[in-house]
Amino acid sequence: MSKYPLLTVNHEALRSNMTQVVSWCRDAGIDVAGVIKVSNGMASFSLDYETCGAKWIASSRLEQLIRAREAGVKAPLMMIRVPMLSEIPEMIEVCDYSLESEFAAIKAIEEASAHTGKAHNIILMADLGDLREGFFELEELVDVAKYVEDKCDFVHLAGIGTNLGCYGSVMPTKEKMEQLVSYAEAIESGIGRQLEIISGGATSSLMPLFDGVMPERINMLRIGAVSACGPLEDLRTAYGRTEVDCMRDDGFILEAEVIELRTKPTHPIGKLGVDAFGQKPKYKDRGMRQRALLAVGRADFGDIANIFPEMPGAEVVGASGDHTIVDIEDCKEIIRVGDIMRFKLCYSSIMQLTASENVKVKEVE
């Protein structure tokens, strides 16, 4: 059986990036929850993060956290997607912390925890405008916090958190971080004690840290993407943040085999409808150009915009589910059928490749 397509995982590069993230945060008085979902919960990714100083190991998928624990991770485990009611009994057995925004789930956690006798820590999520999970009204948030503090024996209110940028593309500005702190202070006034955790978001929340405007009371960030991607992550590509240029971009590399070489037109010939995914792409007529067809496709990595050829002059011009078309007209290197082309990757492509049963994985130290 062929070993391609192949995803190479470079742990030295990943640990370098993780160490940098933990250092940035530690200098600002912030602890890191190392988010492993970008790697599909790869056990070695979890162990790398723990080795590099992550205080928690976090994921949105319970099965990934189970793998982390089975691999020997000793750090507290954190569920960062609001749990389904159906998975709460298992979640409290596996996880030490969870992010919560639904009163029914909190009551179910209390009931399940009382049954097992094991306490569970929660972080209440505040929706500051990104419009995904979280309590939208401050009054309701404070009321639920007081309920947990006064009525729950097995659910411990550890803190408050927010998510920004994942749905509504709202940026983690100084004002948003200050709003989160003000919400935390409102809760503290209601329950009569200080919260242990104020979680200021995910990778994008490194921006106020870089700018020196992160409020002092923010003491946790949940970070995964930039550790996996380095400068190919959105902090660089979308926001132009050069601070991440010191990080490595070779933590995950895709290798795919060339299965056809042809010089062909660059514009399809005939009446055009939709492609294999029901879309209507636009094609630019560049004349006849040489191209390589690779045995990997969108079923494996998703959007072609998220893979980047290492070979100078190569350009990914299209893909179907199982094939990728690379323009090699401007490549100085000679390419033959059977050769292997390498690609650097961004967040979404790594997430899909690590979950694809068609992609082999090779881990190197």
C-alpha positions as CSV (number, residue, x, y, z in Angstrom):
1,M,0.0,0.0,0.0
2,S,1.3,3.5,-0.9
3,K,2.4,5.7,1.9
4,Y,1.0,8.8,0.2
5,P,-0.7,11.2,0.7
6,L,1.4,11.7,3.8
7,L,1.2,14.2,6.7
8,T,4.5,14.7,8.4
9,V,4.3,16.0,12.0
10,N,7.5,17.7,13.2
11,H,7.4,17.8,16.9
12,E,10.5,19.9,17.3
13,A,8.8,22.6,15.3
14,L,5.6,22.3,17.3
15,R,7.4,22.4,20.6
16,S,9.3,25.5,19.5
17,N,6.0,27.3,18.7
18,M,4.3,26.1,21.8
19,T,7.2,27.3,24.0
20,Q,7.0,30.7,22.3
21,V,3.3,31.0,22.9
22,V,3.6,30.0,26.6
23,S,6.5,32.5,27.0
24,W,4.5,35.4,25.5
25,C,1.6,34.6,27.8
26,R,3.6,34.0,30.9
27,D,5.3,37.3,30.5
28,A,1.9,38.9,30.7
29,G,0.7,36.9,33.7
30,I,-1.5,34.6,31.5
31,D,-1.7,30.8,31.6
32,V,-2.3,28.8,28.4
33,A,-4.9,26.2,27.8
34,G,-3.4,24.2,24.9
35,V,-6.1,23.5,22.4
36,I,-5.5,20.2,20.6
37,K,-8.5,20.1,18.2
38,V,-6.4,21.4,15.3
39,S,-4.5,18.1,15.3
40,N,-7.7,16.0,15.8
41,G,-6.6,15.5,19.3
42,M,-3.3,13.8,18.4
43,A,-2.0,12.4,21.6
44,S,1.6,13.5,20.9
45,F,0.4,17.0,20.2
46,S,-1.2,17.0,23.7
47,L,2.0,15.8,25.3
48,D,4.0,18.4,23.5
49,Y,1.8,21.2,24.8
50,E,2.0,19.8,28.4
51,T,5.8,19.6,28.1
52,C,6.0,23.2,26.9
53,G,4.1,24.5,29.9
54,A,0.3,24.5,29.0
55,K,-1.6,24.6,32.3
56,W,-4.6,22.8,30.8
57,I,-5.2,20.6,27.7
58,A,-8.4,21.6,25.9
59,S,-10.6,20.5,23.1
60,S,-14.1,20.8,21.8
61,R,-14.3,17.0,21.3
62,L,-14.6,14.7,24.3
63,E,-13.0,11.7,22.4
64,Q,-9.9,13.8,21.9
65,L,-9.6,14.6,25.6
66,I,-10.0,10.9,26.3
67,R,-7.1,10.1,24.0
68,A,-5.0,12.8,25.8
69,R,-5.6,11.2,29.2
70,E,-5.0,7.7,27.9
71,A,-1.7,9.0,26.4
72,G,-0.5,10.0,29.9
73,V,-1.4,13.7,30.0
74,K,-1.5,14.8,33.6
75,A,-2.7,18.4,33.2
76,P,-6.3,19.2,33.9
77,L,-8.5,18.6,30.8
78,M,-10.9,21.2,29.6
79,M,-14.0,20.9,27.3
80,I,-14.3,24.1,25.3
81,R,-17.5,23.4,23.5
82,V,-20.7,23.7,25.5
83,P,-21.5,20.0,26.2
84,M,-24.4,18.1,24.8
85,L,-26.7,17.0,27.6
86,S,-26.2,13.4,26.4
87,E,-22.5,13.5,27.0
88,I,-22.4,15.2,30.4
89,P,-22.0,12.0,32.5
90,E,-19.0,11.0,30.5
91,M,-17.6,14.5,30.3
92,I,-17.5,14.9,34.1
93,E,-15.6,11.6,34.3
94,V,-13.0,12.7,31.8
95,C,-12.8,16.5,32.2
96,D,-11.8,18.7,35.1
97,Y,-13.1,22.0,33.5
98,S,-15.8,22.9,30.9
99,L,-17.0,26.1,29.3
100,E,-20.7,26.6,30.0
101,S,-23.5,28.9,28.7
102,E,-26.7,26.9,29.2
103,F,-28.5,26.7,32.5
104,A,-29.9,23.3,31.7
105,A,-26.4,21.9,31.1
106,I,-25.2,23.3,34.4
107,K,-28.1,21.7,36.3
108,A,-27.3,18.4,34.6
109,I,-23.6,18.7,35.5
110,E,-24.6,19.2,39.2
111,E,-26.9,16.2,39.1
112,A,-24.4,13.9,37.4
113,S,-21.5,15.2,39.7
114,A,-23.6,14.6,42.8
115,H,-24.2,11.0,41.6
116,T,-20.4,10.3,41.2
117,G,-19.3,12.5,44.1
118,K,-16.7,14.2,41.9
119,A,-16.7,18.0,41.7
120,H,-16.5,19.8,38.3
121,N,-15.2,23.3,37.5
122,I,-17.0,25.5,35.1
123,I,-16.2,28.7,33.2
124,L,-19.3,30.7,32.4
125,M,-19.1,32.1,28.8
126,A,-20.1,35.7,28.0
127,D,-21.2,36.6,24.5
128,L,-19.6,40.0,23.8
129,G,-21.0,40.3,20.3
130,D,-19.5,37.5,18.3
131,L,-22.9,35.7,18.6
132,R,-21.8,32.2,19.1
133,E,-22.0,30.7,22.6
134,G,-22.4,32.7,25.8
135,F,-24.8,34.6,28.0
136,F,-25.8,37.7,26.1
137,E,-27.4,39.7,29.0
138,L,-25.1,40.6,32.0
139,E,-28.0,40.3,34.4
140,E,-28.7,36.7,33.4
141,L,-25.0,35.9,33.6
142,V,-24.7,37.2,37.2
143,D,-27.9,35.4,38.2
144,V,-26.6,32.1,36.9
145,A,-23.2,32.7,38.6
146,K,-25.1,33.3,41.9
147,Y,-27.1,30.2,41.4
148,V,-24.0,28.1,41.0
149,E,-22.3,29.7,44.0
150,D,-25.3,29.4,46.3
151,K,-27.2,26.3,45.1
152,C,-24.6,23.9,43.6
153,D,-22.6,21.6,45.8
154,F,-20.6,19.8,43.1
155,V,-20.3,22.5,40.4
156,H,-17.6,25.0,41.2
157,L,-17.6,28.4,39.5
158,A,-14.0,28.8,38.5
159,G,-14.3,31.8,36.2
160,I,-15.7,33.6,33.2
161,G,-14.6,33.5,29.6
162,T,-15.5,34.7,26.1
163,N,-15.0,33.7,22.5
164,L,-14.3,36.3,19.7
165,G,-13.7,35.9,16.0
166,C,-14.9,32.4,15.4
167,Y,-18.3,33.2,14.1
168,G,-18.9,37.0,13.9
169,S,-15.3,37.9,13.2
170,V,-15.4,40.4,16.1
171,M,-11.9,41.4,17.1
172,P,-10.5,41.1,20.6
173,T,-10.0,44.8,21.2
174,K,-8.9,46.4,24.4
175,E,-12.5,47.5,24.8
176,K,-13.8,43.9,24.5
177,M,-11.2,42.7,27.0
178,E,-12.1,45.4,29.4
179,Q,-15.8,44.5,29.0
180,L,-15.0,41.0,30.0
181,V,-13.2,42.1,33.1
182,S,-16.2,44.3,34.0
183,Y,-18.5,41.3,33.7
184,A,-16.2,39.3,35.9
185,E,-16.3,42.1,38.5
186,A,-20.0,42.2,38.4
187,I,-20.1,38.4,39.1
188,E,-17.6,38.8,41.9
189,S,-19.7,41.5,43.5
190,G,-22.7,39.1,43.3
191,I,-21.0,36.1,44.8
192,G,-18.7,37.9,47.2
193,R,-15.4,36.4,46.1
194,Q,-12.8,36.7,43.4
195,L,-12.9,34.4,40.4
196,E,-9.9,32.3,39.7
197,I,-10.0,32.5,35.9
198,I,-10.8,35.2,33.4
199,S,-10.4,33.6,30.0
200,G,-9.9,36.2,27.2
201,G,-10.4,34.1,24.2
202,A,-8.3,32.1,21.7
203,T,-5.3,32.7,19.4
204,S,-6.7,36.0,18.1
205,S,-6.5,37.4,21.7
206,L,-2.8,37.4,21.4
207,M,-3.2,40.7,19.5
208,P,-4.1,42.9,22.6
209,L,-1.2,41.1,24.4
210,F,1.2,42.1,21.6
211,D,-0.1,45.6,21.7
212,G,0.4,45.8,25.5
213,V,-3.3,46.7,26.1
214,M,-4.4,43.4,27.7
215,P,-6.1,44.1,31.1
216,E,-4.1,42.7,33.9
217,R,-6.9,40.5,35.2
218,I,-7.1,38.4,32.0
219,N,-5.2,35.3,33.1
220,M,-6.0,32.6,30.6
221,L,-6.0,32.2,26.8
222,R,-7.1,29.1,24.9
223,I,-4.6,28.6,22.1
224,G,-4.1,26.0,19.4
225,A,-4.0,27.4,15.9
226,V,-0.8,29.5,16.0
227,S,1.1,26.7,17.7
228,A,0.3,24.4,14.8
229,C,0.6,26.9,11.9
230,G,3.0,29.6,13.0
231,P,3.1,32.5,10.6
232,L,0.6,30.8,8.3
233,E,-2.1,31.3,10.9
234,D,-4.6,34.2,10.6
235,L,-2.7,36.5,12.9
236,R,-0.2,36.9,10.0
237,T,-2.4,36.2,6.9
238,A,-5.5,38.1,7.9
239,Y,-4.2,40.7,10.4
240,G,-0.6,41.2,9.3
241,R,0.9,40.6,12.7
242,T,4.6,40.2,12.3
243,E,5.2,39.0,15.8
244,V,4.4,35.5,14.7
245,D,7.1,35.6,12.0
246,C,9.6,34.2,14.5
247,M,7.5,30.9,14.7
248,R,8.0,27.9,12.5
249,D,5.6,26.9,9.7
250,D,6.8,23.3,9.2
251,G,5.0,21.7,12.1
252,F,2.7,19.9,9.7
253,I,3.7,19.2,6.1
254,L,1.5,17.4,3.4
255,E,3.3,15.3,0.8
256,A,1.4,14.1,-2.3
257,E,2.4,12.1,-5.3
258,V,2.3,13.3,-8.9
259,I,0.1,11.0,-11.0
260,E,-0.1,12.9,-14.3
261,L,1.9,15.6,-16.1
262,R,0.3,17.4,-19.1
263,T,0.3,20.7,-20.8
264,K,-3.3,21.8,-21.1
265,P,-5.5,24.8,-21.6
266,T,-6.2,26.9,-18.4
267,H,-9.8,27.5,-19.2
268,P,-12.3,24.6,-19.5
269,I,-13.7,23.9,-22.9
270,G,-17.5,23.7,-23.4
271,K,-20.6,24.9,-21.7
272,L,-19.9,25.4,-18.0
273,G,-22.2,24.3,-15.1
274,V,-21.0,23.5,-11.6
275,D,-18.0,21.6,-10.2
276,A,-18.0,18.5,-8.0
277,F,-19.0,20.6,-5.0
278,G,-21.9,22.4,-6.7
279,Q,-20.0,25.6,-7.1
280,K,-19.3,27.8,-10.1
281,P,-15.6,28.7,-10.1
282,K,-14.2,31.5,-12.2
283,Y,-11.3,30.5,-14.5
284,K,-8.7,32.8,-16.0
285,D,-7.5,32.0,-19.5
286,R,-3.6,31.9,-19.3
287,G,-3.1,29.8,-22.4
288,M,-1.5,26.4,-22.5
289,R,0.5,25.6,-19.3
290,Q,2.1,22.6,-17.8
291,R,0.4,21.1,-14.8
292,A,0.8,18.3,-12.3
293,L,-2.1,16.2,-11.1
294,L,-1.7,14.9,-7.6
295,A,-3.4,12.0,-5.7
296,V,-4.9,14.1,-3.0
297,G,-8.0,16.3,-2.9
298,R,-10.5,18.5,-1.2
299,A,-11.9,15.5,0.6
300,D,-8.6,15.4,2.5
301,F,-7.6,19.1,3.0
302,G,-10.6,21.2,2.2
303,D,-10.1,24.5,0.4
304,I,-7.1,24.9,-2.0
305,A,-6.5,28.3,-0.5
306,N,-5.2,26.5,2.7
307,I,-2.3,24.6,1.2
308,F,0.9,26.2,0.0
309,P,3.4,24.5,-2.3
310,E,7.0,24.5,-1.0
311,M,8.4,24.3,-4.6
312,P,9.1,27.8,-6.0
313,G,6.9,28.7,-8.9
314,A,4.3,26.1,-8.2
315,E,0.7,27.3,-7.8
316,V,-2.4,25.3,-6.8
317,V,-5.1,26.1,-9.3
318,G,-7.9,23.7,-8.5
319,A,-9.0,20.5,-6.9
320,S,-11.8,18.0,-6.9
321,G,-12.5,15.6,-4.1
322,D,-9.6,13.3,-4.9
323,H,-7.3,15.3,-7.3
324,T,-5.3,18.5,-7.0
325,I,-4.1,20.5,-10.0
326,V,-0.8,22.3,-9.6
327,D,0.5,24.7,-12.2
328,I,4.2,24.0,-12.6
329,E,4.9,26.0,-15.8
330,D,7.1,28.4,-13.9
331,C,9.0,25.8,-11.8
332,K,12.7,25.5,-12.6
333,E,12.9,22.1,-11.0
334,I,12.2,19.1,-13.3
335,I,9.1,17.2,-12.1
336,R,8.2,13.6,-13.1
337,V,5.3,11.3,-12.6
338,G,5.9,9.6,-9.2
339,D,7.6,12.6,-7.7
340,I,6.4,14.0,-4.3
341,M,5.3,17.6,-3.9
342,R,5.3,19.1,-0.4
343,F,2.8,21.7,1.0
344,K,2.8,23.9,4.1
345,L,-0.6,24.1,5.8
346,C,-2.9,26.4,7.7
347,Y,-5.4,25.7,10.4
348,S,-8.4,24.3,8.6
349,S,-6.3,22.1,6.3
350,I,-4.4,20.6,9.2
351,M,-7.7,19.9,11.0
352,Q,-9.1,18.1,8.0
353,L,-5.9,16.2,7.1
354,T,-5.5,14.8,10.6
355,A,-9.1,13.5,10.5
356,S,-8.8,11.9,7.0
357,E,-8.6,8.2,7.0
358,N,-7.0,8.4,3.6
359,V,-3.9,10.3,4.8
360,K,-1.0,8.5,6.5
361,V,0.7,10.2,9.3
362,K,4.5,10.2,10.1
363,E,5.7,11.8,13.3
364,V,9.3,13.0,13.6
365,E,11.0,14.4,16.7
